[in-house]
Amino acid sequence: MDEIKGATPKQLGFYFPAEFSPHEATWLSWPHKEASWPGKIQTIFQPYTRFIKAVSAGEKVCINVENEVMKSFAENILQNEGVDMQQIKFFFHPTNDAWCRDHGPAFVINKTKGEKAIVDWGYNAWGNKYPPYDLDDVIPTLIAKKLGLKVFYPGIVMEGGSVEFNGNGTLMTSTACLLNPNRNPQLNQQQIENYLCEYYGVEQILWVDEGIIGDDTDGHIDDTVRFINEDSVIAVVEENKADENYSLLQHNLDQLKKMRLLNGKQLNIAELPMPDAVYYEGQRLPASYANFYIANDVVVVPVFQSNKDEKALEIIQQFFPTKKVMGINSVDIIWGLGSFHCLSQQEPLVNI
């Protein structure tokens, strides 16, 4: 592993591929923090394992675990679900929590040279909300060492769930999250855009303002707007005008309609309903069908025992005709305030 000093990924020809491009693997951090699912952690392993089984049918799944005890626990659960263990690889990388989208490695590639590298952003558990996070903060570098990859260190806080990519020079994010003073208070919007462009290898930053109610990340984009190809997004909308999310998501939708891509095109926008509100112990949870994960063979969508589940799956399936769109019950997982996209991070193929 070499730390790259001076030059940025963009200057060296690296960029962050879209999630819908081919994967080498998917990275996860095995859930173990009971405080993330208070009183409920045992209930999440079945849907979590179903997720792993679905994804691992088409790519390797790499799982960070603390030690042999956690590895054995995970192996038993995966084997009982019928997971092909040849597709699973464990890494002894202790974590504080399971949200690998945010603390995991940001893989960038240089297609011309056939190279892959990792960007190790700073991580502060969504504005120092859930300390300690020291173990999570070093995960990208540990993975880089294990894989023998070069590492870039931007020196600012960034979370994978706060950014979306079309794979062709455009990144989308939210002001609610990235301009929140609990992340990088020393930076203004233009400075943050410069970091995003230089370290993700993009040319354009598009901003929506809002996140959804109940989202403790201050408005991650992966609950509201997702790129499904270079010029199209799926955006969640709330159909119930009395719901707290209605005006927030209409505001985002209005912003999306005014956006233009680098080629001057308008975005193609597909609207995706929000599920019925999900509460647990009186708390509104950030349930959203947009927190789906695009793997090589499958798109895994969180569903919530709502009468809108089937409609959401049908809408998403239209855009992925070559993949199986699968709904997995996320009613228990969402008690942790995230779902399948929040739990996973893709590793792209370099040579396609």
N, C-alpha and C positions, 0 to 999 in steps of 0.2 A: 504494500500500500504506500502510495506517494501522496503527500499533500502538495497540491498545486498552488503555488503562490504567484501573485501578480496577475496573470491572465485569467479571464473569466471563461466559463463554458462556451458562451456565445463566440468569444474571440477565437476559441480553439475549434469551432465547428460543431459543438455539441448542442443538442436540444432535447427537450422532454417530449416523448411521443404521446399521442393520444391513447387513452385507455382502450379504444376499440381497435388499435393496431395489434399485431401478434405478440403474444407473451412468451417469454422463456419460462416464467414461473410466477406464482403469487406468494407474497410474504404475509405471514400472520404472527401475532404474539399471543401465545396461549392464555386464555382468561384465567385469572387466579385471584384478583383483588375483590374480596367480598364487599368492600365498601362501594364498589361501582354498581353492584346489583344487590343491595342490602336485603337479606332475607330470601334471596331468589337465585343465587348464582348456580345452584344445582340444576335449575330448570333450563338454563341456556345451552347446556352441552348438547342436547339432542338437535336443536335447530342449527347450532354452530357446526356440528359434525355433518349434518346433511349438506350444509354449505360447502364444507371441505370435500365431501364425496362428489358433489356436482362439479366443482371446479377442477378437481384432480383427474377427472375423466379426460380432460383435454390439455393439461399442463402439470408440471411439477408444483407441489405446494411445500414451501419452506416455512418451518414453524420455530419461532424463538421460544425456548423453555429455560427454566432456571437451572434444573439439575436432573439427574437420573430419575428421581422420584416423580417429578412432574412429567418427564418424558414417558415413563411407564404408565402413569395415569392416563395421559393422552392416547398412547398406543392402544390401551385396552378399550377406551371409548370408541376410537376410530375403527378398530377391528370388529367390534360388536355391531357397528353400523355397516360393515361390509366394504370399507374403504380399501382400495388397492394400495397396500403399504409400500409397493415399489415406487409409487408416485410421491411419497412423503419423505421429506428430509428434515431432521431436527438439528437445531443449532443451540448450543449452550450459551445463550445470551440473556441474562436475567433482565426482566423488565419490571416497572412499577405497575403497569396496566396493559390493557389489551388493544389499545386503539392505534394499530399499526399504520393506518392511513396518515396519521399526524406525526408519530414519532419515528416511523420507518424510513428507509432510504429513498431518496428521490433519484431514480436512475435516469441518466442522460446518455444519449448515444451520438456517435459520429459515424454516420453511414459510410462516408467516403473512406475512412481509415478502418472501419470495422471495429471501432472501439466503444467501450462502455465505461462510464464513471459514475460516481455518486456525489450528489450535493448533500452536505450535512448542514442543514439549517439549524439554528438554535430552536430549542423547544422549552416552553415554560408552562405547560399544562393549561393552555387557554387563558393566559393572563394570571398565572399563579393561583388558580382556583383550587387545585388538588395536589398540593405538595405531599410527599417528595416526588420529584420527577427526574432525579439525577441519572437513574439507570436508563430511562427512556431516552434521555437526551444524547446518549452516546451510542445508541443502537446503529445508526447509519455507519459510523466509523468502524464498529466491530464487524459489521457485515462486509464492509470494504476490505478489511484486513483478511477475513476468511476467504473472500473471492479474489483477492489480489488486484483490486481496482483502485484507481486514483480517486482522490477526494478533494472536493472544493469546499471551502468554508466561507460562506457569505458574511457570517458574524451578526446576522439579525434573526429574529424569530419568524418562522413561517410554518404553516401546517398544511399537509397534503389535502385535507378536506376543504380548504379555503380557496382552492384554485382548480379550474377546469380548462382543458386544452382541446383545440380542434386539430392539432398535429400539423397545422399549416400556418404557423406564425401568430396565432391568436390565443390569448389567455383571458378567461373570464373570472372575476372575483367580486367580492362585495365590500362596500364601504363600511358596513356594520361591523365586519370582522377586521379587515386589514387596517382600517383607520382608527380602530379602537385604541385608546391610549394605554391599555394594558398589554399591548404587544410591543410596538416600537415607537414609544412617545417622542423619541429624538428625530423621527423622520416625518417629512410631509408626504403628500400623495405623489408628487413627482419623483421624489427620492425612492419611494417604495416601488413605483413603476420601473425605475432604472434598475433596481435590484432584480425585479421579476424578469425583465427583458434579458439582462446579462446572465443570470444564473439558470433560467429555464430555456434560454435560447429562443425567445419569441420577439415579435416585432410590434405587437399591438396588445394593449390592455383594455378590456371592456369591463365596465363597472355597473352592477346593480346595487341598490341600496340595502335591501332588507333580507333578513333571515326569518325563520318561522318561530312562532311562540313555543317556548319550552326548550329551545336549543341553547344549551349552556356554552356553546362555542362562540357565541355572539354573532351568529349568522353565517355559518359555513355554506358555501355555494352548492355543495353536494346534497343538500336537502331541498334546493329550489330550482336550479337550472343545470342541465347536463348536455354536453355535446354528444350527439349520436353519429355525426359525420362532420366533414369539414365545414359545411355551411348550414347545419341544422342543429337545433336544440330542442329538448323536451323541457318545458317549464310547468311547474305545478301551479294550479289555480284552485282556490277555494270556492265551491259553488254556493255555499250558504252565506248570504250577505250578513247574517248576524254573527258569524264566527270572527274571532279576533284576527285570523289570518287573511280574511277576505281583502281588505284594503291594502295590506302590505304586499300581497302577491299581485294584485291588480297594478299597483305602482311599479313593481318589477316588470310586469308584462308590458306596460306602457314604455318603459325604458328599452326593453328588448326590441320593440317594434321600430324604434328610432335608430337602432344601431346599424352600422355598416361594417362589413369585413374589409380586409386589405384590398380586395379586388373591387370594392365598391358595392358589392351585393348586399341586399338586405338578408337578415337571418331568416331561414325557414323556421317557424315556431310551431311545435306541436304542443297542445295543452294536455296536461295530465291532471286528473282530479286528485285532491287530497283525500286521504281516508277520513272516516268519521273520527272525531277527536278521541284520543286514547288517554285515559287517566289511570293512575295507580296511586293509592293512598292519597287521593285528592290532588295529585300533581299532574298537570298537563304535560304529556310527553311529546317529543319532537318526531312524531310518526309521519313519514313521508315516503311515498313510492319512489321518489327521485333518488333515494339512497341505494339504488341498485348497483351491482358490480358486473362489469362486462369482462367475461373470461373468454378463452379461445373458442370453446364449444357451447357456452351457455351464458345467459344473462340471468343472474339471481336477483330477484326482486323481493324486498320485505313486504309481507302482507299482514293484515291486522284483524282478521275475522270481521271485515267490513263488507257491506254489500257492494262496495266500489272496487273490491279486490280484482274481480274478473275483468271489469272494464279497463282497469289500469294495465293488467297483463296483456290484454288484447291490443291496447294502444302501443305498448312497448314492442310487442311481437312484430308489428307492422314494419318496424325499422330495422329488425334483425332477422331477415328471412332465412339466413343460413345457420342461425343459432337457435337453440331451445331456450325459450323464456320460461323460467321456473319461479313460482312463488313459494317462499318458505316462511312459515309463521314466525313473525318477529315480535309478537306481543310481549314475550318475556325479555327478549334481547333489548327492546327499546327502553326498558326500565333502566338500562345503563346509559341512556340518552344518546344512543347511536345505533346503527345497524350494520348491514353487511359491507357497505362501502367504507364506512368508518373503520371497520375491523381489518381491512385488507389493503395491500399495496402491490401493484403490478411491477414485475421486472420485464422490460421489453426484450424482444429478439433484436439483435443488431443487424444481422444479414438476412434480409427478407427476399 
